[in-house]
Amino acid sequence: MAKVSVLPEIGYLRLNQIIGNRSSDLSAPPLIPVSRSTWWAGVKTGIFPKPIKLSPGVTVWRVEDIRSFIERNGVETPQAQG
């Protein structure tokens, strides 16, 4: 199961913090291991939490919503490769 204990109690997460950044070897494992297109399709259909637009170029999700999603769905993160 995803490590929700590493998340702050309140705040916001950017998309790369949720699904990871596959183009970077330095990124942490994703909280929810899906592709960007799968994520946005899930947001559109209501599977994933609704985003909040902070500005035209900044979209975030409430930590509480992501934590609840992970706990409800038992999302598993892939093991970090070392």
Secondary structure as a PSIPRED ss2 file (coil, helix, strand):
# PSIPRED VFORMAT (PSIPRED V4.0)

   1 M C   1.000  0.000  0.000
   2 A C   1.000  0.000  0.000
   3 K C   1.000  0.000  0.000
   4 V H   0.000  1.000  0.000
   5 S H   0.000  1.000  0.000
   6 V H   0.000  1.000  0.000
   7 L C   1.000  0.000  0.000
   8 P C   1.000  0.000  0.000
   9 E C   1.000  0.000  0.000
  10 I C   1.000  0.000  0.000
  11 G C   1.000  0.000  0.000
  12 Y E   0.000  0.000  1.000
  13 L E   0.000  0.000  1.000
  14 R C   1.000  0.000  0.000
  15 L H   0.000  1.000  0.000
  16 N H   0.000  1.000  0.000
  17 Q H   0.000  1.000  0.000
  18 I H   0.000  1.000  0.000
  19 I H   0.000  1.000  0.000
  20 G C   1.000  0.000  0.000
  21 N C   1.000  0.000  0.000
  22 R C   1.000  0.000  0.000
  23 S C   1.000  0.000  0.000
  24 S C   1.000  0.000  0.000
  25 D C   1.000  0.000  0.000
  26 L C   1.000  0.000  0.000
  27 S C   1.000  0.000  0.000
  28 A C   1.000  0.000  0.000
  29 P C   1.000  0.000  0.000
  30 P C   1.000  0.000  0.000
  31 L C   1.000  0.000  0.000
  32 I C   1.000  0.000  0.000
  33 P C   1.000  0.000  0.000
  34 V C   1.000  0.000  0.000
  35 S C   1.000  0.000  0.000
  36 R H   0.000  1.000  0.000
  37 S H   0.000  1.000  0.000
  38 T H   0.000  1.000  0.000
  39 W H   0.000  1.000  0.000
  40 W H   0.000  1.000  0.000
  41 A H   0.000  1.000  0.000
  42 G H   0.000  1.000  0.000
  43 V H   0.000  1.000  0.000
  44 K H   0.000  1.000  0.000
  45 T H   0.000  1.000  0.000
  46 G C   1.000  0.000  0.000
  47 I C   1.000  0.000  0.000
  48 F C   1.000  0.000  0.000
  49 P C   1.000  0.000  0.000
  50 K C   1.000  0.000  0.000
  51 P C   1.000  0.000  0.000
  52 I E   0.000  0.000  1.000
  53 K E   0.000  0.000  1.000
  54 L E   0.000  0.000  1.000
  55 S E   0.000  0.000  1.000
  56 P C   1.000  0.000  0.000
  57 G C   1.000  0.000  0.000
  58 V E   0.000  0.000  1.000
  59 T E   0.000  0.000  1.000
  60 V E   0.000  0.000  1.000
  61 W E   0.000  0.000  1.000
  62 R E   0.000  0.000  1.000
  63 V H   0.000  1.000  0.000
  64 E H   0.000  1.000  0.000
  65 D H   0.000  1.000  0.000
  66 I H   0.000  1.000  0.000
  67 R H   0.000  1.000  0.000
  68 S H   0.000  1.000  0.000
  69 F H   0.000  1.000  0.000
  70 I H   0.000  1.000  0.000
  71 E H   0.000  1.000  0.000
  72 R H   0.000  1.000  0.000
  73 N H   0.000  1.000  0.000
  74 G C   1.000  0.000  0.000
  75 V C   1.000  0.000  0.000
  76 E C   1.000  0.000  0.000
  77 T C   1.000  0.000  0.000
  78 P C   1.000  0.000  0.000
  79 Q C   1.000  0.000  0.000
  80 A C   1.000  0.000  0.000
  81 Q C   1.000  0.000  0.000
  82 G C   1.000  0.000  0.000
